[in-house]
């Protein structure tokens, strides 16, 4: 005869709480982190998942513009006597011409319109480190003086402030204002900008001129160049100094 075991007596007490109770008051998971503290506090039985989103934006990669190639110095730059002005008149004239060409090429390469002799005297323009040779400040001023007076009408340089300005800073005309005026006139013709009003800022910094040599031009050089066109009857400049515009004819 078999007897069944009686059922275990009821304790009358509720079951033990879960080791991982639901946190009904916990913060929702934030969208910016899949591993934030709020997502870790969600109950195991009902994990909180960040909503799945679909981005329609295209990922574009930008490539930085390559640096400009290094400036290539002429052969005379490696000739030690080049850095000392020669007493012979014929030799000195040739030396002036070569220094003028070098200064213009250097400024054009580096987009320099105003050259400070004090700042430039220690630069590679006037100082050949390998030769341990440099043009003195006095000789550099003599060279620029020759560029002001010795290369035809207007020369290839102009002292900022004139002769009484201390001869410390000079405009270097790797393109003269007259030449820049021609460049601007050609661009106006090629892009059908006649009778169009443009701000000076648009000419210097606008997207339409990025590929042009005059993009980023010194404002004073642009003003001098536009003045040439005004005198020729090919442009009119108007407006206040801070917001000037130009109309080409």
VOGU-3710 file (C-alpha; in Angstrom, 3 decimals, decimal comma):
1> xxxxxxxxxx> 0,000/0,000/0,000  1,385/3,259/-1,054  0,721/6,565/0,493  1,188/9,863/-1,309  3,256/12,505/0,228  1,238/15,409/1,466  1,731/18,701/-0,391  4,252/21,030/1,108  2,739/23,515/3,449  2,190/26,990/2,114
11> xxxxxxxxxx> 4,436/29,566/3,651  1,918/32,304/3,095  4,673/34,659/2,068  5,213/36,086/-1,451  7,970/34,749/-3,643  11,393/36,358/-3,488  11,845/39,399/-5,730  13,790/39,075/-8,993  17,498/39,767/-8,825  17,023/42,163/-11,800
21> xxxxxxxxxx> 13,773/43,987/-11,107  12,353/46,133/-13,842  13,364/49,732/-13,468  10,193/51,390/-14,512  11,457/54,810/-13,535  14,854/54,582/-15,274  15,821/57,107/-17,964  15,448/56,196/-21,592  18,513/55,414/-23,669  19,980/58,458/-25,307
31> xxxxxxxxxx> 20,407/58,605/-29,079  24,067/59,574/-29,015  25,530/56,563/-27,183  24,762/52,837/-27,572  26,617/52,206/-24,324  25,198/54,953/-22,101  24,448/54,345/-18,422  20,712/54,667/-19,072  20,680/51,745/-21,506  22,562/49,544/-19,050
41> xxxxxxxxxx> 19,923/50,213/-16,346  17,054/48,822/-18,464  15,504/45,461/-17,388  16,995/42,350/-18,918  13,591/41,057/-19,944  12,864/44,164/-21,967  16,086/45,703/-23,282  15,856/49,266/-24,482  17,105/49,673/-28,021  17,907/52,920/-29,713
51> xxxxxxxxxx> 15,525/53,580/-32,565  16,901/52,610/-35,921  17,275/55,552/-38,183  18,149/55,733/-41,816  20,321/58,600/-42,943  19,780/59,899/-46,415  22,744/62,240/-46,305  25,680/61,282/-48,460  29,075/61,073/-46,923  31,455/63,329/-48,755
61> xxxxxxxxxx> 35,167/63,298/-48,357  37,120/66,508/-48,613  40,654/66,533/-49,826  42,905/69,313/-48,657  44,501/71,334/-51,423  48,073/70,247/-51,997  50,675/72,731/-50,806  52,212/74,887/-53,520  55,486/73,627/-54,933  58,611/75,116/-53,375
71> xxxxxxxxxx> 59,981/78,243/-54,954  62,681/77,538/-57,502  65,595/79,940/-57,220  67,605/80,915/-60,312  71,170/79,715/-60,813  72,582/83,119/-59,826  71,198/82,580/-56,303  73,975/80,017/-55,752  76,688/82,475/-56,841  78,229/84,178/-53,738
81> xxxxxxxxxx> 79,045/87,538/-55,442  75,342/87,895/-56,237  74,780/88,984/-52,627  77,233/91,888/-52,817  76,524/94,826/-55,120  79,360/95,108/-57,595  81,199/98,398/-58,272  81,435/97,937/-62,041  78,561/99,807/-63,700  77,803/97,168/-66,325
91> xxxxxxxxxx> 77,984/94,335/-63,818  75,815/96,204/-61,332  73,141/96,871/-63,977  72,980/93,159/-64,748  72,854/92,463/-61,021  69,958/94,892/-60,549  68,029/93,230/-63,360  68,508/89,774/-61,870  67,568/90,911/-58,381  64,473/92,620/-59,765
101> xxxxxxxxxx> 63,415/89,447/-61,582  64,020/87,364/-58,446  62,050/89,705/-56,164  59,123/89,799/-58,593  59,103/86,009/-59,000  59,327/85,459/-55,227  56,464/87,844/-54,496  54,325/86,390/-57,262  54,877/82,834/-55,995  53,971/83,801/-52,434
111> xxxxxxxxxx> 51,230/86,280/-53,428  53,044/89,178/-51,787  51,974/92,660/-52,864  53,685/94,741/-50,176  57,223/93,745/-49,309  58,590/94,788/-45,926  62,362/94,878/-46,283  62,914/94,560/-42,543  60,801/91,404/-42,434  62,146/89,965/-45,683
121> xxxxxxxxxx> 65,843/90,559/-45,076  66,116/87,348/-43,024  63,928/85,324/-45,377  65,337/83,036/-48,108  64,713/85,834/-50,609  67,711/87,806/-49,372  69,454/85,207/-47,210  71,062/82,091/-48,694  71,601/79,901/-45,643  73,643/77,276/-47,495
131> xxxxxxxxxx> 76,108/79,871/-48,765  75,957/81,847/-45,523  75,438/84,903/-47,692  72,813/87,614/-47,486  72,031/90,921/-49,138  72,357/93,719/-46,617  69,356/95,856/-45,765  71,033/98,886/-47,343  71,729/96,987/-50,573  68,186/95,588/-50,643
141> xxxxxxxxxx> 66,886/99,140/-50,385  69,208/100,164/-53,245  67,847/97,336/-55,407  64,231/98,328/-54,748  65,127/101,966/-55,406  66,373/100,874/-58,818  63,150/98,936/-59,395  61,182/102,106/-58,600  63,125/104,266/-61,047  64,939/102,045/-63,484
151> xxxxxxxxxx> 62,454/99,811/-65,272  60,390/102,100/-67,420  57,277/104,139/-66,668  56,031/103,363/-63,204  58,793/100,830/-62,585  58,350/97,450/-60,965  58,160/98,777/-57,416  56,749/101,748/-55,538  57,574/102,855/-52,022  54,531/102,766/-49,752
161> xxxxxxxxxx> 54,184/106,348/-48,554  56,446/107,630/-51,308  60,057/108,705/-50,930  59,253/110,218/-47,537  57,750/106,994/-46,206  61,030/105,711/-44,814  61,608/103,258/-47,678  60,725/100,358/-45,417  57,812/98,833/-47,347  57,359/98,721/-51,106
171> xxxxxxxxxx> 54,699/97,668/-53,547  56,215/95,015/-55,780  54,594/95,180/-59,179  54,968/91,652/-60,528  51,952/92,951/-62,378  51,595/96,705/-62,590  48,172/98,308/-61,993  47,945/98,802/-65,761  48,597/95,090/-66,316  46,073/94,123/-63,641
181> xxxxxxxxxx> 43,537/96,401/-65,330  44,030/94,412/-68,522  43,544/91,117/-66,662  40,309/92,407/-65,112  39,028/93,718/-68,451  39,705/90,357/-70,120  37,820/88,532/-67,356  34,859/90,902/-67,692  34,771/90,245/-71,436  35,133/86,464/-71,138
191> xxxxxxxxxx> 32,445/86,108/-68,456  29,983/88,634/-69,911  30,118/90,885/-66,843  29,651/94,158/-68,714  26,940/96,382/-67,229  26,916/94,131/-64,175  27,393/95,584/-60,707  29,849/93,655/-58,540  31,146/94,416/-55,089  34,881/94,655/-54,623
201> xxxxxxxxxx> 34,585/91,784/-52,163  33,065/89,599/-54,888  36,009/90,371/-57,142  38,592/89,585/-54,478  36,936/86,727/-52,579  33,917/85,531/-54,569  33,511/81,970/-55,825  33,344/83,197/-59,422  36,945/84,439/-59,271  38,611/81,563/-57,413
211> xxxxxxxxxx> 40,422/80,427/-60,558  41,583/83,941/-61,427  44,985/85,357/-60,605  43,434/88,454/-59,056  41,486/86,379/-56,496  42,692/87,385/-53,035  44,290/90,560/-54,355  45,347/93,281/-51,944  42,424/95,769/-51,739  44,689/98,740/-52,449
221> xxxxxxxxxx> 46,113/97,055/-55,548  42,585/96,345/-56,764  41,631/99,981/-56,186  44,667/101,176/-58,178  43,841/98,754/-60,998  40,169/99,733/-61,142  41,197/103,383/-61,210  43,056/102,643/-64,446  39,833/101,251/-65,946  37,872/104,257/-64,658
231> xxxxxxxxxx> 40,272/106,617/-66,437  39,832/104,567/-69,610  36,044/104,833/-69,328  35,652/101,085/-68,819  34,465/101,065/-65,217  32,664/103,114/-62,593  33,332/102,701/-58,877  30,679/103,830/-56,409  29,474/103,343/-52,846  31,058/103,937/-49,468
241> xxxxxxxxx> 34,556/102,853/-48,613  33,330/99,827/-46,651  30,949/98,576/-49,329  32,188/99,736/-52,705  30,885/98,344/-55,947  32,026/98,542/-59,553  30,200/98,500/-62,855  32,130/97,558/-65,976  31,433/98,960/-69,448
//
